[in-house]
């Protein structure tokens, strides 16, 4: 363990409204990082994981959203977890490493010995204390969380090669065209403050090259369209790749679950992963099964908000999350779905592999269902905010935008 004088800060990159477009229609009126997974906002999961880091003094959220969108959440999560959480708004894109450097003075305010950097749209068990311990043993500048994936899917991510004995990062390439390795970057890092000097070095090099180009007016004209801003620094291409093999960066492999949350379909899958994790970390958050007379029958991992009302004859689970003030009617059957705030599921309705948006209602004997292919565009059914599905209507593998009323059945359609 580290000494009591050591301090740690965590920085969580939350992106911005132009980044989460694949998450629509669910991100139309709510910042994607605040979308609930297993009953808690997406960004809550990495924040609560940071709470387990020894000597943690501050958590920063960095993104492009307006501060007012995060104000309420930041206040409540700071009070709940008893750790200062602060939102920092970027004025323009600086890249993943540039964004860190842009707020270096605030990040270094408490003189931390280590800085965690996490991406908000990552779903995993976040083994941060273990990672920090390994990082101290390695003695390098940074440690990257990695996981083994199938060779077929590896090229969708940053692939890397590490020394099997020392775990030193030897080679890193972002989304290669040919297979390099089945170990990928999980988007979770721990650095020493030396990372700021490296980022500054990249920025300075770029400025020098820009000044050289200005000396040749012809070259300046040619390069004007393709020049990257000097303060835009990407962590993967500009930092990880050049430093690989220089005894600066190391890897820590997780044997647990890991997913990226880019689409609503993946949010449903990740909600299930977090619900399963609650069995170990927070069993009190999981609903207990009733006998069907006083309390509803619960199958598998289910979260029910305390303010939600579920009829005793309903059957819920597995992988179901029911949000605040939702009402689930008699005989309803819910499997692998997320029910958002103020939703009404009426008697004998069925919801399978679906996300039901805020203030929506599903009529008596109606169905919202899908095949459950989390990677396919229409692999789950999504109802946007305030969608009404009338009685005896079936919605299969479809996306319905907000404020629509469906009185006829639809299959594999996007209702605009």
N, C-alpha and C positions, 0 to 999 in steps of 0.2 A: 504493500500500500504506500501511497505518497505521504510526504510529511504534511503536518497540519498547516504549514505556511503556504502550501501550494493551493492555487485557486484555478478553477476551471470555468470557462464560459461556453455556451452553446449558441450556434447561429443556425437558424432553420430558414431555408430559402422557400418562399411561398408563391413566387411567380406573380402573375398579374392577369387582368381581365382578357388581354389579347392572347394569353398563353393557353388557357383552359378551354379552347373552342370545341375540342372533341368531347367535352363534358356536357355540352348543351343537349337538351333544353334545361338540364338541372342547374346549370350555372348562369342562367339568364338573370336571376334575381337574388343569387346568393354566391358569394365568393367561393370558388371550388374548395379551398382549404377548410371552409367551415361546413362543408357537406357532411352529414353524419354517417359514420361507419360504426356499426355495433353500438349505436346510441350515443356516440361522442363525435364531435367534429373531427374531420380527418387529421388536422394538425394537432389535436389534443394527444393523439397516440405517441408521436415522437416527443412532445413536450413532457408527458408523464414518464416516458422512458428516461429522459434527461434528469428527472428528479432523482434517479437512482445513482447518478454519478457522484462519487465522493467530492466534497469541497466545491460543489457547484454554486456560483454566486449570482449568475445572471443568464437569462435566455433572451436572445434577440430574434425577432421575426423580420426578415428582409424581403420586400416585394414592391410591386407597382400599384397595389390597390390603394384607394383613399384610406386615410387613417380612421375615418369614422366607421368604415366597414368592419374594422377589427377592434374598435375601442371597447365595446361591451364584453367581447370574448376575452380580450387581454386582461381586463379588470377582474372578471370572474375567475379565470384560470389562475391568476396570480394569488388571489385570496384563497382559492381551494387548495392549491399545491404548496402555498407558503414559499414561493420562490419568485423573484422579480422577473416578469415577462414584459418586454418592450417591443413595440412595432416601429420599424424604421422604413420610411418610404423612399425608394430610389427615384431620383429626378429623371433619369434616362437609363437605358440598358447599359450595364457595365460588364456583362458576362458573369459566369458563376464565381470566378476568382476576383474579377474587378469589383463586383458587388461587395465582397468581403473587404477588399482593400479600401473601398470608398468610405466605409464606416470604421476604419482601423482605430481612430482616436477613441471612439465610444467603446469599441470592443476591448481595447487595451486599458480602459479606465481603471479597472480593478487589478491591473498588472497580473493577468492570468499566466500560468505556466503552460496551459494547454487550451486549445480551441477546438471544439467539436463543430463540424459542418455537416448538416443533414439536409436532404431534399424532402420537402413536405409530401410529395406524391409517391412516397415509398412505403410499402407495407411490409414490416418484418417484426421480429421480436426485439430488435434494437439491443444487442448485447454490449451496451456502452461501457459499463465498468470493466468487463472482461477485455474489451478492446483497448481500453486505456492502460490496463495492466500489461498487456502484450506490447503495446507501444513503448512503454517505459523500458521493458526488457530489450527491445530492438535497439533503442538509442538513436533512432533516426529522426528526421524532421516531420514525417507524416506516416500514418497508417490508414490503409483503405480496407473497408469491409468488402469481402468478396464471397461469391457463392458459385458452386458448380451447377451448370445447367446442361440441357441436351445440346449436342453439337449443332442440331438443326436450328435452334433458337438463339444461339450465342451471338450471331452477327447482328442482332437487333440492338445490341448493347456495346459498351466498351469492353473489349476482350483484353486479357492480360496474361503474362507469363511470369511466374514467381519461382524463386529458387526453392526446391522442395525441402531443403534442410533449414535454411535461414529465413525463409519467407520474404526475402528481398524482392522488390518489384524489378524485374529484368527488362520487360517490354510491355508497352501499352499502346493500343490502337483503338480508335473510336469507330464502331460500326464498320468493320472491315468487309471488303467484298469477298475475300477468300478466308477460309477457316484458319484461325490463329490458335485459339485455346477455348476450352469449355469452362474456364473461370472468367467471371464477369464482375464488373464494378457495380456495387450495390448502391452507390450514391450516398454513402455515410463515411465520414472521415474524421480523424483527429490529427491536429497539427500542433507543432510548437510555434511561438510567435515569429520564428524565422521565415515562415511562409510569406509574411508581408514584404520582406526584402527580396524574395524570389519574384513575387508579383510586380514589385517596383522595377526589378531588373528587366522583366519582359516589356513593361511599359516604356522604360528608358530606351531599350534597344529599338523599339518601334518608332519612337520620336527621332532617334538618330537616323534611322533609315528614311523616314519622311523628310528630314532636313536634306539628306543627300539627294533625294529625288527632286526636291525643289530646285536644286542647282542645275538640273537639266529640264528645261521647259517642255521639251518633247516628251520625256519620260513622265513628267508631272501630269501632262494631258492624258497619257495612256493609262496611268495608274489611278487617276482620280476616281474612277468608277468602282475600283476594286479594293481600295485602301480600307483597312479595319481601323476604327478610331484608336488612338494610342492608349486610352484608358479602358478599352474593352479587352478584358483578358479572360479566356476560357480555361477552366481548371483542367479539363481533359487534354485538349490539343496543345495548350501553351505551357502547362505546368507538369502534368503527369508524364506525357510522352517524352519530353526532353530530359526529365530527371530520372527516368527509368535506367537501372543499371549503374547508378552513381552512389549507391549505398546511402541514399537519402530517404527512400520510400519503401515501405514494407506492407505486407497484406495480413489480414486476419480473416480466416474463413469461417462463415457461419454454416452450421449443419441444419439450421432451422428453416422456416418458411421465408420466402421473399417474393414480392410482386411489385410491379409498377402500376400506379392507379391513374391511367390515362383516359379511361372511358367509363361511362356508367356501368357497363357490364362488369368491368374489373372491380368497380366499387362494391358490387354485390358479392363477388368472390372474396374480396378482402374483408368485407364485413363478417363473412363466415369464418375467416381465419382468425380475426380478432375475437369473435365470440368463443371460438374453441380455446383461444389463449386465456380468456377469462376464467376457464375452469381451474387454471393454475394460479393466475395473478389476482383475479377479483371474482371469486365464485358468488359473492353476495349480489353481483349485478345480473346474474342469470335467473330467469324465472323458474320457480318450482312448479312441478306438475300437480294438477288437481285431479279430482275423481270424476269430473264432468257434471257434478251437481252443484257444488259451491264455487269451485274454481275450474278454469279451462284446462283441458288436457294439453300438456306440453311435451313435445318430442324433441330430443336433442338440445342444441344450444339456442336459447331464445332470450332476447332482451325486451322487456316491456317497461316503458316509462311509468313512474308511479301515478301520473295523472291520466293515463290511458284507461279506458273501460273495455274489458274483454268479457263477453258473455260466457257463462260457465259451459255452455254446450259447444263452444267453438273449439277447434282443434288446431294447434299452432306448432309449427316447426317441422323439420330442423332449419337452422340458419334463417331466423326471422328477427327483424328489429322493428319494434313498434314505438313511434315517437309520441311526443306530448299531445294530450287531449284527443288522441285517436279513439274511435269507437268501433269495436268489432262485434258484429251482430250474431244472433243465435245460429248455430250450425255452420258458421263460416269455416273455411279450410284454408290455412295459409302455409305455404312451403317456400323456402328460399326466396324471401322478398324483404324489401324495405318499405315500411309504411311511415310516411312523414307526418309532420304536425297537422292536427285538425282534420284528418282523413276519416271518412265514414265507410266502413265495409258492411253492407246490409246483410240481412238473413240469407244463409245458404249460398253466399257468394264464394267463389274460389279464386285465390291469387297464387300463382306459381311462377317462379323465375321472373319477378317483376319489381319495378320501383313505382310506387304510387305517390305522386307529388302532393305538396301541401294543399289542404282544403279541397282535395278531390273526393269524389264519392263513387262507389261501385254498387249498383242496384241489386235487388233481390234476384237470386238464381243467376247472376251474371258471372262471367269469368274473365280474368286478365291473366294470360299465361304465355309461356314461350318455351323453347327447347332447352335453354340454359347454356348455350355456347357463349361463354363470356367474352370471347374475342371477336365474334361476328357482329356486324353492324346492327342486325336485327335479332341478335341472339337472346336478348331479353326484351320484355315489353316495358316501355317507359311511358307513364302518364305525367305530363307537365303539371304545373300548378293549376288548381281550380278546374280540373277536367271532370265532367259528369258522364259516367257510363250508366245508361238507364237500365231498367229491369230486363232480365233475360237477353242480354247482349253479350257476345263473345268477342274478346279482343286478343288476337294471337300474333306473336312476333311483330309487334307494331310500336311505333313511336308517335305519341300524340302531343302536340304542342299545347301551351297553356290556354285556358278559357274556352275549351271546346266541349260540345255535348255530343255524345255518340248514342244514336237510337237505332243503329243497324250494326250488325257484326262486321268486323274487319280482320283481314289476315295479311301479314307481310306488307303493311302500308305505313307510310309516314304522313300523318294527317297535319297539314299546315294550317 
